[in-house]
Amino acid sequence: PHTASDNARGRRAMVDDGKRRQRGGGGGGNHLPWVAALGLIAAAKWKQIWRRTEPDEGKRNELCPDGVERHGLSLRSKRACKPSLRYYEEFMEAMTDQYSAEDNPNGRIVLLIAENKLTVEMLCERFRELSSSPASSPPASAFCYDSFRGPMALRSAVAHYASETFAKSDKEWRVEAEDLSISAGCGAVLDNLCFCLSEPNDSVLIPAPYYPAFDNDLEVKAKVNPVAVLRSAGKSKGDEWDSGSLPTDSDLNRAESRCLSQSKSRSSILLITNPHNPTGTVIREDEVYRCIAWGLRKEGTHVVVDEIYANSIYREGEPFKSAIAMIPDLRRDFGEDVVDKRLHVVFGFSKDLCASGLRVGCLYTKNGELLSAIDNLGYFCGLSGYTAHLMTKLLEDNAFMAKFLRTNRERLNESYNLLTKWLVDIGIPFQPACAGMFVWINLQAHLKEKTFEGERALWSGLAKEAKVLFTPGEDCHAREPGYFRICFAWVPQETLEVGMRRVKQYLSN
């Protein structure tokens, strides 16, 4: 770091050099007068910069010589200073005024958090048992450094869990521990993937509507551009109910071309979420396969499939098939090298295990170079040894895991049935769901004007007068205004019922 005396010596040296050149000294006497002038200008500029970068908070907000406003942070941090969601302030206000039947009956009911609390007490009880059992006491290694892709014992347990549940294959394909990397949540996994697979300003194509926080998660550090890609034609007007389908190949080609022509950026990643957020549906196997194939045919494009809700399928619907289980067929069609290098699957335990706070996200890839990079990057987002130890013990208990997943699906289904009963009663059209914790609803009939401004006005009225918060469709990149996402697993059924009663009263007025 430069000190004030270093800067002063630098300024004196520049001025002295300029004087010498003006006299003709130190350079053979052949320098033109403008060279001396440049030296003096540079010295003055250096002085100006030095003064404006002194550790004086009063100077922090001045304009630097390049005309960029300084706030004491780097320019690249500016995106991080923005709210992660457009409705962040209203959301945080609601979080300080939450509904309670006993303590705050007029409080806000928040139905926009993609988190499952319905079965969390079962997980808490099991962790208490593990923590108090001598047989489950953490070994000394849990308090020491280990692989920043996750300890091998945990990766082995995760590999078995995935192979026996959502990634089960009829072609004897199993998840192997050496193909896994475990980080502090799927957000960290996606951030690392974008960092490793993209350059700044690259585009990430995402079938829309999509999870609203993807925009922040992909932009804030990796500096890539999320690009919403809507399907051009569907089964119904507006295409919002055709959630079993993904954008056509032509749709994806047009989006790729727009990125190149408008923002001069290449499409480095195709990001697919299945089961789908925000619609709560399972995407048809042939559609997922077709889109993966589109990405693999594009040289330089990687395909990331987010399967974070894969073990939260609670009703019969479209059969789910993991992209991991598709690998044998994809290898047959595109070759082992292409598939292994460019197909990556993300999953975790925040949703399926009601464990958002544990921050356990998983990456499955057979790309050895990518795993090598994450060996290094994992240092910044690794699991604690104690969390890894408890998760290993939990996953090794096959009987508990089977019971938990079954119970959780039953509770998701019960809340879904309660919510949809109210939607039918109120007369709100909705997309039938079978997975995750969402219902995608259509409130276009209640817009004063069919614009996104009209949608915001309706959202604001629901939030401030009915005191119920949904996720706006605009933030999910819906094709048309008037769609909303309801997250039904963050509150008990009793609270969900109160919320829907308020919505019915508000809309009827």
C-alpha positions in Angstrom: 0.0 0.0 0.0 1.2 3.5 -0.8 1.8 5.9 2.1 1.5 9.6 1.9 5.3 9.9 1.8 5.4 7.5 -1.1 2.9 9.6 -3.0 4.8 12.8 -2.1 8.1 11.3 -3.5 6.2 10.3 -6.6 4.9 13.8 -7.1 8.3 15.4 -6.5 9.9 12.9 -8.9 7.4 13.8 -11.7 7.9 17.5 -11.2 11.7 17.3 -11.0 11.7 15.1 -14.1 9.6 17.7 -15.9 12.0 20.5 -14.9 15.0 18.5 -16.1 13.4 17.8 -19.4 12.5 21.5 -19.8 16.2 22.4 -19.3 17.2 19.7 -21.7 18.9 17.6 -19.0 18.7 13.9 -18.5 17.7 13.1 -22.0 20.3 14.4 -24.4 18.6 17.8 -24.8 16.4 16.6 -27.7 13.0 16.6 -26.0 10.2 18.9 -27.2 8.7 21.4 -24.8 5.3 19.5 -24.8 7.0 16.6 -23.1 7.8 18.8 -20.1 4.2 20.0 -20.1 3.0 16.5 -20.0 5.2 15.8 -17.1 3.8 18.7 -15.1 0.2 17.8 -16.1 0.8 14.2 -14.9 2.2 15.5 -11.7 -0.8 17.7 -11.1 -3.2 14.9 -12.0 -1.4 12.6 -9.6 -1.7 15.2 -6.9 -5.5 15.5 -7.7 -5.9 11.7 -7.5 -3.9 11.4 -4.3 -6.0 14.1 -2.6 -9.2 12.4 -3.5 -8.2 9.0 -2.4 -7.0 10.0 1.1 -8.8 8.0 3.9 -11.2 10.9 4.5 -14.9 9.8 4.6 -15.9 13.3 3.5 -14.1 12.8 0.2 -15.5 9.4 -0.5 -18.4 10.6 -2.6 -16.4 12.9 -4.8 -16.0 12.2 -8.5 -12.8 10.5 -9.4 -10.8 11.7 -12.3 -12.5 9.2 -14.6 -15.9 10.7 -13.8 -17.1 7.7 -11.7 -18.7 8.3 -8.4 -17.0 6.7 -5.5 -18.8 5.4 -2.4 -15.9 3.7 -0.7 -16.6 0.4 -2.5 -15.4 -1.0 -5.7 -17.4 -0.5 -8.9 -18.1 -4.2 -9.2 -19.8 -4.1 -5.7 -22.5 -1.7 -7.0 -24.7 -4.5 -8.1 -24.5 -6.1 -4.7 -25.7 -2.9 -3.1 -28.9 -3.1 -5.0 -31.8 -5.0 -3.5 -31.8 -8.7 -4.5 -35.5 -8.4 -5.4 -37.6 -5.5 -6.7 -40.1 -6.0 -3.8 -37.4 -6.4 -1.2 -38.4 -3.4 1.0 -42.0 -4.5 1.2 -41.0 -8.0 1.9 -38.7 -7.0 4.8 -41.4 -4.8 6.2 -43.8 -7.7 6.2 -41.2 -9.9 8.0 -41.3 -7.5 10.9 -45.0 -7.7 11.1 -45.9 -11.4 10.6 -49.3 -12.8 11.4 -49.8 -14.7 14.6 -53.3 -15.9 15.6 -52.5 -15.1 19.3 -50.0 -12.3 19.2 -50.6 -10.4 15.9 -53.9 -11.4 14.2 -53.7 -8.4 11.9 -50.1 -9.1 10.8 -48.9 -9.9 7.3 -49.1 -13.3 5.8 -46.0 -14.0 3.6 -46.7 -16.4 0.7 -43.7 -15.6 -1.5 -40.8 -17.5 0.2 -39.6 -20.6 -1.6 -39.0 -22.5 1.6 -40.6 -25.5 3.2 -41.3 -25.5 6.9 -44.1 -28.1 7.0 -41.9 -31.0 8.2 -39.0 -29.1 9.8 -39.9 -30.3 13.4 -39.2 -33.9 12.3 -35.8 -32.9 11.1 -35.1 -31.0 14.3 -36.0 -34.0 16.4 -33.7 -36.3 14.4 -30.8 -33.8 14.7 -31.3 -33.6 18.4 -31.1 -37.3 18.6 -27.9 -37.4 16.6 -26.3 -34.6 18.6 -27.0 -36.4 21.9 -26.0 -39.9 20.8 -22.4 -41.0 21.7 -22.4 -43.1 18.5 -23.0 -40.0 16.4 -20.4 -37.7 18.2 -18.3 -35.9 15.7 -14.8 -37.2 15.1 -11.8 -35.0 15.5 -11.6 -34.7 11.7 -14.9 -32.7 11.8 -12.9 -29.9 13.4 -10.1 -29.9 10.8 -9.6 -29.0 7.2 -11.0 -31.5 4.7 -11.8 -31.5 1.0 -13.5 -28.3 0.0 -15.7 -30.3 -2.3 -17.0 -32.0 0.9 -15.7 -34.9 2.9 -15.6 -38.2 1.1 -18.0 -39.7 3.7 -20.6 -37.1 3.0 -20.2 -37.3 -0.8 -20.6 -41.1 -0.6 -23.8 -40.7 1.5 -25.1 -38.1 -1.0 -24.3 -40.3 -3.9 -26.2 -43.2 -2.4 -29.2 -41.0 -1.6 -29.4 -39.6 -5.1 -29.0 -43.0 -6.8 -31.7 -44.5 -4.7 -34.2 -41.6 -4.9 -34.6 -39.0 -7.6 -31.7 -40.0 -9.9 -32.6 -43.7 -9.9 -31.9 -45.1 -13.4 -33.3 -48.2 -15.1 -29.9 -48.5 -16.9 -27.8 -49.2 -13.8 -26.4 -45.7 -13.9 -25.4 -44.5 -10.4 -24.1 -41.3 -8.9 -20.4 -41.7 -7.8 -18.9 -39.7 -5.0 -15.9 -38.6 -7.1 -18.4 -36.8 -9.4 -19.9 -34.6 -6.6 -19.0 -31.3 -5.1 -20.9 -30.0 -2.1 -21.0 -26.3 -1.2 -22.9 -24.0 1.1 -26.2 -24.0 -0.8 -27.3 -24.3 -4.4 -26.8 -20.6 -4.8 -23.1 -21.0 -4.2 -23.1 -24.0 -6.6 -24.7 -21.9 -9.4 -22.3 -18.9 -8.7 -19.3 -21.2 -9.0 -20.7 -22.7 -12.2 -21.2 -19.3 -13.8 -17.8 -18.2 -12.7 -16.1 -21.3 -14.2 -18.2 -21.8 -17.4 -18.8 -18.1 -18.4 -17.0 -14.9 -19.0 -18.4 -11.6 -17.7 -21.2 -10.3 -19.9 -21.9 -13.8 -21.2 -25.6 -14.8 -21.4 -27.4 -17.5 -19.5 -30.5 -18.7 -21.3 -33.3 -19.6 -18.9 -36.8 -20.9 -20.0 -39.4 -18.5 -18.6 -41.2 -17.9 -16.3 -38.4 -18.7 -13.8 -37.3 -18.4 -10.2 -37.1 -14.6 -9.6 -33.8 -14.7 -7.6 -31.9 -16.1 -10.5 -31.4 -12.6 -11.8 -29.5 -11.5 -8.7 -27.8 -14.8 -8.1 -26.2 -14.8 -11.6 -25.4 -11.1 -11.9 -24.1 -10.2 -8.5 -20.7 -11.9 -8.6 -20.3 -13.9 -11.8 -21.5 -10.8 -13.8 -23.4 -12.9 -16.4 -26.7 -11.8 -18.0 -29.8 -13.9 -17.3 -31.9 -14.0 -20.5 -35.6 -15.1 -20.2 -36.7 -17.4 -23.1 -40.4 -17.9 -23.5 -42.0 -20.6 -25.6 -43.5 -19.2 -28.8 -46.6 -21.4 -29.0 -48.5 -23.4 -26.5 -51.7 -25.3 -25.7 -53.6 -22.3 -24.4 -53.7 -18.5 -24.9 -50.8 -16.9 -23.2 -49.0 -20.2 -23.0 -48.8 -20.0 -19.2 -50.6 -23.2 -18.6 -48.4 -25.2 -21.0 -45.7 -25.6 -18.3 -44.9 -29.2 -19.3 -43.1 -27.7 -22.3 -39.9 -25.8 -22.7 -39.0 -23.2 -25.4 -38.7 -24.7 -28.9 -35.3 -25.0 -30.6 -36.3 -22.1 -32.7 -37.1 -20.0 -29.6 -33.6 -20.9 -28.2 -31.9 -20.1 -31.5 -33.6 -16.7 -31.7 -32.6 -15.9 -28.1 -29.1 -16.9 -28.8 -29.0 -14.6 -31.9 -30.5 -11.7 -30.0 -27.7 -12.0 -27.4 -25.1 -11.8 -30.1 -26.6 -9.0 -32.0 -27.9 -6.8 -29.2 -25.4 -7.2 -26.4 -22.5 -8.9 -28.2 -22.5 -11.7 -25.7 -22.3 -15.4 -26.3 -24.7 -17.8 -24.7 -22.5 -19.9 -22.5 -25.1 -21.7 -20.3 -28.6 -23.1 -20.8 -30.2 -23.3 -17.3 -33.2 -25.6 -16.9 -35.2 -26.0 -13.6 -37.1 -29.3 -13.2 -39.3 -29.7 -11.3 -40.2 -26.2 -12.2 -40.3 -23.0 -10.2 -42.6 -21.0 -10.3 -45.3 -23.3 -11.7 -44.7 -26.4 -9.5 -44.9 -28.8 -12.4 -42.7 -31.5 -13.7 -41.4 -30.9 -17.3 -41.9 -33.7 -19.7 -38.9 -36.0 -20.1 -38.9 -35.6 -23.9 -38.8 -31.8 -23.5 -35.9 -31.8 -21.1 -34.0 -34.2 -23.3 -34.6 -32.0 -26.4 -33.4 -28.9 -24.7 -30.3 -30.6 -23.3 -29.6 -31.9 -26.8 -30.0 -28.3 -28.1 -27.3 -27.1 -25.7 -24.9 -30.0 -26.4 -25.1 -29.3 -30.1 -24.0 -25.7 -29.6 -20.2 -25.7 -29.3 -19.2 -23.8 -26.2 -22.6 -24.0 -24.5 -23.0 -25.8 -21.2 -26.3 -27.2 -19.9 -27.1 -26.9 -16.2 -30.2 -28.7 -14.9 -31.4 -27.5 -11.5 -33.2 -30.4 -9.7 -33.5 -28.9 -6.3 -37.2 -30.0 -6.0 -36.6 -33.5 -7.3 -37.7 -35.2 -4.0 -40.6 -32.9 -3.4 -43.0 -34.5 -5.9 -46.2 -35.0 -3.9 -48.9 -35.9 -6.4 -49.3 -38.0 -9.5 -48.6 -36.0 -12.6 -46.0 -36.0 -15.4 -43.3 -38.7 -14.5 -40.0 -37.1 -13.4 -36.7 -38.3 -14.9 -33.5 -36.7 -13.7 -31.0 -35.5 -16.2 -28.5 -37.8 -14.4 -30.6 -40.8 -15.5 -30.6 -39.5 -19.1 -26.8 -39.6 -19.3 -26.5 -43.1 -20.9 -28.9 -42.1 -23.7 -27.2 -38.7 -24.1 -23.8 -40.3 -24.4 -25.1 -42.6 -27.1 -26.4 -39.6 -29.1 -23.7 -37.1 -28.5 -20.6 -39.0 -27.3 -19.1 -39.5 -23.9 -16.7 -36.6 -24.1 -19.3 -33.9 -25.0 -21.8 -35.0 -22.3 -19.3 -35.4 -19.6 -17.8 -32.0 -20.2 -20.9 -30.0 -20.7 -23.8 -31.4 -18.7 -24.0 -30.5 -15.0 -26.8 -31.2 -12.5 -27.6 -29.2 -9.3 -29.6 -30.5 -6.4 -29.6 -30.1 -2.6 -31.4 -30.3 0.7 -32.8 -26.8 1.3 -36.2 -27.7 -0.2 -36.6 -31.5 -0.1 -35.3 -31.8 3.5 -36.7 -28.5 4.9 -33.1 -27.5 5.6 -32.5 -24.1 3.9 -30.5 -23.0 6.9 -28.0 -25.8 6.8 -26.8 -24.6 3.4 -26.1 -27.9 1.6 -26.0 -27.7 -2.2 -24.7 -30.3 -4.5 -23.2 -30.4 -8.0 -23.0 -33.5 -10.1 -20.6 -33.3 -13.0 -18.1 -35.6 -14.8 -16.0 -32.7 -15.9 -12.7 -33.2 -14.2 -11.4 -29.8 -15.0 -14.5 -28.1 -13.5 -14.1 -30.2 -10.4 -10.5 -29.2 -10.1 -11.4 -25.5 -10.3 -14.1 -26.0 -7.6 -11.4 -27.7 -5.4 -10.0 -24.2 -5.2 -13.2 -22.1 -5.2 -14.8 -24.4 -2.6 -12.5 -22.8 0.0 -14.8 -19.8 0.0 -18.2 -21.7 0.3 -17.4 -25.0 1.9 -19.6 -26.7 4.5 -18.5 -26.8 8.1 -17.1 -30.1 9.3 -19.8 -30.4 11.9 -22.6 -29.9 9.4 -21.0 -32.4 7.0 -20.8 -34.9 9.8 -24.4 -34.6 10.9 -25.6 -34.7 7.3 -23.6 -37.9 6.7 -25.2 -39.6 9.7 -28.7 -38.4 8.6 -28.4 -39.6 5.1 -26.9 -43.0 6.2 -30.1 -43.6 8.1 -32.2 -45.1 5.2 -35.2 -45.8 7.3 -35.5 -42.2 8.6 -34.9 -40.7 5.1 -37.6 -42.8 3.6 -40.0 -41.9 6.4 -39.2 -38.2 6.2 -39.6 -37.9 2.4 -42.9 -39.8 2.6 -44.2 -37.6 5.4 -43.0 -34.4 3.7 -44.8 -35.3 0.5 -48.0 -36.0 2.4 -47.9 -32.6 4.1 -47.1 -30.8 0.8 -50.1 -32.5 -0.8 -52.4 -31.5 2.1 -51.4 -27.8 1.9 -51.7 -27.9 -1.9 -55.2 -29.3 -1.6 -56.2 -26.7 0.9 -54.9 -23.9 -1.2 -56.5 -25.1 -4.5 -59.8 -25.6 -2.7 -59.7 -21.9 -1.9 -58.7 -20.9 -5.4 -61.6 -22.8 -6.8 -63.9 -21.2 -4.3 -62.7 -17.7 -5.1 -62.7 -18.5 -8.8 -59.0 -17.9 -9.5 -57.6 -19.9 -12.4 -54.4 -21.8 -11.6 -51.9 -24.2 -13.1 -52.4 -27.7 -11.5 -49.1 -28.5 -9.7 -47.5 -31.7 -8.4 -44.0 -30.7 -7.2 -42.2 -28.1 -5.1 -44.2 -25.7 -3.0 -45.8 -23.4 -5.6 -49.1 -22.7 -7.4 -49.0 -20.4 -10.4 -52.3 -18.4 -10.5 -53.9 -16.0 -12.9 -55.4 -12.8 -11.5 -55.8 -11.0 -14.9 -59.5 -10.6 -14.3 -58.7 -8.4 -11.3 -56.3 -6.0 -13.0 -57.6 -2.4 -13.5 -55.4 -2.3 -16.6 -53.7 -5.3 -18.3 -50.2 -3.9 -17.9 -47.3 -4.7 -15.5 -48.1 -1.4 -13.8 -51.6 -2.8 -13.2 -50.1 -5.9 -11.8 -47.9 -3.9 -9.4 -51.0 -2.0 -8.3 -52.9 -5.3 -7.6 -49.8 -6.7 -5.8 -49.5 -3.6 -3.7 -53.2 -3.7 -2.7 -53.0 -7.3 -1.7 -49.8 -6.6 0.3 -51.0 -3.4 2.1 -54.8 -3.9 2.4 -55.2 -7.6 2.5 -51.8 -8.0 4.0 -51.0 -11.0 1.9 -47.8 -11.2 -0.2 -47.5 -13.3 -3.4 -44.6 -13.3 -5.8 -45.4 -11.0 -8.8 -45.3 -12.7 -12.2 -43.3 -9.8 -13.6 -40.4 -10.8 -11.4 -40.6 -14.3 -12.7 -40.5 -13.0 -16.3 -44.1 -14.1 -17.1 -45.2 -13.5 -20.7 -48.2 -11.4 -19.6 -49.2 -9.3 -16.5 -51.5 -10.7 -14.0 -49.8 -13.9 -13.0 -48.6 -14.6 -9.4 -46.7 -17.4 -7.6 -48.1 -18.6 -4.2 -45.6 -20.4 -2.0 -47.8 -22.5 0.3 -45.2 -24.4 2.4 -43.8 -21.5 4.5 -46.8 -21.2 6.8 -49.0 -23.7 8.6 -52.3 -24.7 7.0 -54.2 -22.5 9.5 -52.3 -19.4 8.4 -52.7 -20.3 4.8 -56.4 -20.5 5.3 -56.5 -17.1 6.9 -54.5 -15.6 4.1 -56.8 -17.0 1.4 -59.9 -15.7 3.3 -58.3 -12.3 3.2 -57.6 -12.6 -0.5 -61.2 -13.6 -1.2 -62.5 -10.6 0.7 -60.1 -8.2 -1.0 -60.9 -9.4 -4.5 -64.6 -9.4 -3.9 -64.4 -5.7 -3.0 
